[in-house]
Amino acid sequence: MSTISTYRQISSNLSKWQAIEAKKPEVSVATKYFQDNIGKVKSAQDLINNPRLFNYAMTAFGLGDRTYAKGLMKQVLQQGVTSSKALANKLNDPNIQAFAKAFDFVDNGASTTSSSALVSNVVSRYTENALETDQGQQNPGVQLALYFKQKASSVTSVYGILADKNLLTVVQTALGISPLTRAQPVDTQYRLLSQKLNVKDFQDPKKLDAFISRFAAMYDVNSNNSTSSSSTGSSAANAILLGASDGVVGIDQSLLLQVAGLRASAYFA
């Protein structure tokens, strides 16, 4: 199955897929431990000191690859999110901000983890992350598409895209921008992306879906999936790209050359 067809199959019935994922032994065991023990956590230090709870919470918010940064995350939690000078806000990472807002020990104190809403939120996020990871083992493009669907609508600026490597990968792929641009200064990347998209569009479900469809089509083209499947797959990818009339992103000659299978030397100016 192509990236777009698999993504749509899952996203159209996400609750069902999450329910299936939640029943898997490795997910259910980790979740039960979290549910049974998170109420015992009364401070940021308590959370950091319990590796199983800390890893579960970090993974739930897309920070599983940064569980080693205990010192940094302790400062994030101890400073809260109210002040614009708080580390969670200064880092400009939407995942860290969401983590700090959920575990807001500064404003809510010891009662933070007694909230059923918190537990439900974290468990849902963890299950979604597990689903994305499982799908990624079969097709990394599907994992990226699902991740983008969950995270993009909460991004408030282009810097939020730049701060998240997964979001940036999706955007660069969809817009035909070389990943080598990551070596450029952040401000230069900001100006480039700001010319190509408006992050407010991601708050519109139709525009968000159109952008993800565009990414999925380009992902398959770039991965030569269309060649290995059939010419029909290639035509489907072309149709998605050429039919994008949502106004999120225009199509220029360099992108058409890419879709045709040519290696254009230039990309979006």
KOLVEXBA-280902 format. One record per residue (C-alpha): x, y, z; residue in one letter. Coordinates in steps of 0.1 Angstrom, whole numbers. Layout:
N
+-------+-------+-------+---------+
:    c1 :    c2 :    c3 : residuo :
+-------+-------+-------+---------+
:     X :     Y :     Z :       A :
...
+-------+-------+-------+---------+
END
This chain:
269
+-------+-------+-------+---------+
:    c1 :    c2 :    c3 : residuo :
+-------+-------+-------+---------+
:     0 :     0 :     0 :       M :
:    11 :    35 :    -7 :       S :
:    19 :    60 :    21 :       T :
:   -12 :    80 :    14 :       I :
:   -36 :    50 :    13 :       S :
:   -22 :    36 :    46 :       T :
:   -23 :    69 :    63 :       Y :
:   -59 :    75 :    53 :       R :
:   -69 :    41 :    63 :       Q :
:   -56 :    47 :    98 :       I :
:   -65 :    84 :   103 :       S :
:  -101 :    78 :    92 :       S :
:  -106 :    54 :   121 :       N :
:   -79 :    64 :   145 :       L :
:   -97 :    54 :   177 :       S :
:  -100 :    19 :   165 :       K :
:   -63 :    16 :   157 :       W :
:   -54 :    31 :   190 :       Q :
:   -76 :     6 :   208 :       A :
:   -58 :   -22 :   190 :       I :
:   -24 :    -7 :   199 :       E :
:   -34 :    -2 :   235 :       A :
:   -40 :   -39 :   239 :       K :
:    -5 :   -49 :   228 :       K :
:    14 :   -64 :   258 :       P :
:    43 :   -40 :   258 :       E :
:    19 :   -10 :   256 :       V :
:    -6 :   -23 :   281 :       S :
:    20 :   -32 :   307 :       V :
:    37 :     2 :   305 :       A :
:     4 :    20 :   307 :       T :
:    -9 :     1 :   337 :       K :
:    23 :     9 :   356 :       Y :
:    19 :    46 :   347 :       F :
:   -18 :    46 :   358 :       Q :
:   -10 :    28 :   390 :       D :
:    20 :    49 :   401 :       N :
:    18 :    84 :   386 :       I :
:    -4 :    96 :   415 :       G :
:    25 :    90 :   438 :       K :
:    45 :   117 :   420 :       V :
:    43 :   150 :   439 :       K :
:    71 :   170 :   423 :       S :
:    93 :   174 :   392 :       A :
:   121 :   156 :   412 :       Q :
:    98 :   127 :   419 :       D :
:    90 :   123 :   382 :       L :
:   126 :   124 :   372 :       I :
:   136 :    99 :   399 :       N :
:   113 :    72 :   385 :       N :
:   127 :    61 :   351 :       P :
:    96 :    41 :   341 :       R :
:    72 :    70 :   347 :       L :
:    96 :    96 :   333 :       F :
:   103 :    76 :   301 :       N :
:    66 :    69 :   296 :       Y :
:    57 :   106 :   300 :       A :
:    85 :   117 :   278 :       M :
:    77 :    92 :   251 :       T :
:    40 :   103 :   252 :       A :
:    50 :   138 :   243 :       F :
:    74 :   128 :   215 :       G :
:   105 :   133 :   236 :       L :
:   115 :    97 :   240 :       G :
:   149 :   103 :   223 :       D :
:   157 :   129 :   250 :       R :
:   151 :   110 :   282 :       T :
:   188 :   113 :   289 :       Y :
:   184 :   151 :   294 :       A :
:   171 :   148 :   330 :       K :
:   187 :   180 :   342 :       G :
:   172 :   200 :   314 :       L :
:   138 :   186 :   318 :       M :
:   139 :   191 :   356 :       K :
:   145 :   228 :   349 :       Q :
:   117 :   229 :   324 :       V :
:    93 :   214 :   350 :       L :
:   105 :   236 :   379 :       Q :
:   101 :   268 :   359 :       Q :
:    66 :   260 :   346 :       G :
:    51 :   278 :   316 :       V :
:    35 :   310 :   330 :       T :
:    65 :   333 :   325 :       S :
:    78 :   341 :   290 :       S :
:   113 :   336 :   304 :       K :
:   105 :   300 :   314 :       A :
:   128 :   275 :   298 :       L :
:    98 :   256 :   282 :       A :
:    89 :   288 :   264 :       N :
:   124 :   299 :   255 :       K :
:   132 :   265 :   239 :       L :
:   104 :   270 :   214 :       N :
:    98 :   233 :   211 :       D :
:    60 :   225 :   210 :       P :
:    66 :   190 :   225 :       N :
:    85 :   204 :   255 :       I :
:    59 :   231 :   260 :       Q :
:    31 :   205 :   259 :       A :
:    50 :   184 :   284 :       F :
:    55 :   213 :   307 :       A :
:    19 :   223 :   305 :       K :
:     7 :   188 :   313 :       A :
:    30 :   184 :   343 :       F :
:    27 :   219 :   356 :       D :
:    39 :   214 :   392 :       F :
:    46 :   252 :   395 :       V :
:     9 :   262 :   393 :       D :
:    -7 :   230 :   405 :       N :
:    18 :   216 :   430 :       G :
:    14 :   181 :   444 :       A :
:   -21 :   178 :   430 :       S :
:    -8 :   178 :   394 :       T :
:    -7 :   141 :   389 :       T :
:   -40 :   134 :   407 :       S :
:   -59 :   148 :   377 :       S :
:   -78 :   121 :   357 :       S :
:   -76 :   144 :   327 :       A :
:   -38 :   144 :   329 :       L :
:   -36 :   106 :   331 :       V :
:   -60 :   102 :   301 :       S :
:   -41 :   128 :   281 :       N :
:    -7 :   111 :   287 :       V :
:   -20 :    76 :   280 :       V :
:   -37 :    87 :   248 :       S :
:    -5 :   104 :   236 :       R :
:    16 :    73 :   245 :       Y :
:    -7 :    50 :   227 :       T :
:    -6 :    73 :   196 :       E :
:    32 :    74 :   198 :       N :
:    33 :    36 :   200 :       A :
:    10 :    33 :   169 :       L :
:    32 :    57 :   150 :       E :
:    63 :    38 :   159 :       T :
:    48 :     5 :   148 :       D :
:    37 :    19 :   115 :       Q :
:    71 :    34 :   110 :       G :
:    87 :     0 :   111 :       Q :
:    67 :    -8 :    79 :       Q :
:    67 :    26 :    63 :       N :
:    85 :    56 :    79 :       P :
:    63 :    79 :    57 :       G :
:    32 :    68 :    74 :       V :
:    47 :    74 :   108 :       Q :
:    57 :   109 :    98 :       L :
:    22 :   116 :    83 :       A :
:     5 :   105 :   115 :       L :
:    29 :   125 :   137 :       Y :
:    23 :   156 :   116 :       F :
:   -15 :   152 :   118 :       K :
:   -12 :   151 :   156 :       Q :
:    13 :   179 :   161 :       K :
:    10 :   204 :   133 :       A :
:   -22 :   221 :   144 :       S :
:    -6 :   232 :   177 :       S :
:    24 :   249 :   160 :       V :
:    22 :   286 :   163 :       T :
:    52 :   297 :   142 :       S :
:    77 :   285 :   117 :       V :
:   102 :   283 :   145 :       Y :
:    80 :   255 :   159 :       G :
:    85 :   236 :   127 :       I :
:   122 :   241 :   127 :       L :
:   125 :   229 :   163 :       A :
:   109 :   196 :   155 :       D :
:   129 :   174 :   131 :       K :
:    98 :   153 :   122 :       N :
:    76 :   182 :   114 :       L :
:   105 :   198 :    94 :       L :
:   110 :   166 :    75 :       T :
:    74 :   165 :    64 :       V :
:    74 :   202 :    54 :       V :
:   106 :   199 :    35 :       Q :
:    94 :   168 :    16 :       T :
:    61 :   183 :     8 :       A :
:    76 :   215 :    -5 :       L :
:   105 :   199 :   -23 :       G :
:   131 :   216 :    -2 :       I :
:   165 :   199 :     2 :       S :
:   172 :   186 :    37 :       P :
:   207 :   201 :    33 :       L :
:   191 :   235 :    41 :       T :
:   192 :   224 :    77 :       R :
:   229 :   233 :    77 :       A :
:   219 :   269 :    71 :       Q :
:   214 :   294 :    99 :       P :
:   181 :   291 :   116 :       V :
:   170 :   326 :   106 :       D :
:   177 :   318 :    70 :       T :
:   156 :   286 :    72 :       Q :
:   129 :   306 :    89 :       Y :
:   128 :   331 :    60 :       R :
:   127 :   303 :    34 :       L :
:    98 :   284 :    51 :       L :
:    79 :   316 :    58 :       S :
:    78 :   323 :    21 :       Q :
:    64 :   288 :    14 :       K :
:    37 :   282 :    40 :       L :
:    15 :   297 :    66 :       N :
:    14 :   276 :    98 :       V :
:   -21 :   288 :   105 :       K :
:   -33 :   267 :    76 :       D :
:   -26 :   236 :    97 :       F :
:   -54 :   246 :   120 :       Q :
:   -78 :   240 :    91 :       D :
:   -85 :   203 :    89 :       P :
:   -90 :   203 :    51 :       K :
:   -58 :   222 :    45 :       K :
:   -39 :   201 :    69 :       L :
:   -51 :   169 :    52 :       D :
:   -43 :   183 :    18 :       A :
:    -7 :   191 :    30 :       F :
:    -3 :   156 :    44 :       I :
:   -15 :   141 :    12 :       S :
:    10 :   162 :    -7 :       R :
:    38 :   150 :    16 :       F :
:    27 :   114 :    12 :       A :
:    27 :   116 :   -26 :       A :
:    61 :   132 :   -26 :       M :
:    75 :   107 :    -1 :       Y :
:    65 :    78 :   -23 :       D :
:    79 :    95 :   -54 :       V :
:   112 :   103 :   -36 :       N :
:   114 :    67 :   -23 :       S :
:   107 :    52 :   -57 :       N :
:    78 :    34 :   -42 :       N :
:    57 :    42 :   -73 :       S :
:    82 :    26 :   -95 :       T :
:    82 :    -7 :   -76 :       S :
:    44 :    -9 :   -72 :       S :
:    31 :     1 :  -106 :       S :
:    27 :    30 :  -130 :       S :
:    -8 :    34 :  -115 :       T :
:     8 :    43 :   -82 :       G :
:    28 :    70 :   -99 :       S :
:    -3 :    83 :  -116 :       S :
:   -21 :    84 :   -82 :       A :
:     8 :   104 :   -67 :       A :
:     6 :   128 :   -97 :       N :
:   -31 :   132 :   -93 :       A :
:   -28 :   141 :   -56 :       I :
:    -2 :   168 :   -64 :       L :
:   -18 :   182 :   -95 :       L :
:   -52 :   182 :   -79 :       G :
:   -42 :   202 :   -48 :       A :
:   -64 :   232 :   -52 :       S :
:   -67 :   240 :   -15 :       D :
:   -44 :   270 :   -17 :       G :
:   -20 :   258 :     9 :       V :
:    10 :   255 :   -15 :       V :
:    12 :   262 :   -52 :       G :
:    29 :   239 :   -76 :       I :
:    58 :   251 :   -97 :       D :
:    79 :   237 :  -125 :       Q :
:   106 :   221 :  -104 :       S :
:    80 :   200 :   -85 :       L :
:    64 :   189 :  -117 :       L :
:    98 :   178 :  -129 :       L :
:   103 :   158 :   -98 :       Q :
:    70 :   141 :  -100 :       V :
:    78 :   132 :  -136 :       A :
:   108 :   113 :  -123 :       G :
:   134 :   138 :  -134 :       L :
:   161 :   150 :  -112 :       R :
:   157 :   188 :  -113 :       A :
:   187 :   206 :  -101 :       S :
:   168 :   235 :   -87 :       A :
:   140 :   236 :   -61 :       Y :
:   118 :   263 :   -48 :       F :
:   135 :   296 :   -50 :       A :
+-------+-------+-------+---------+
END
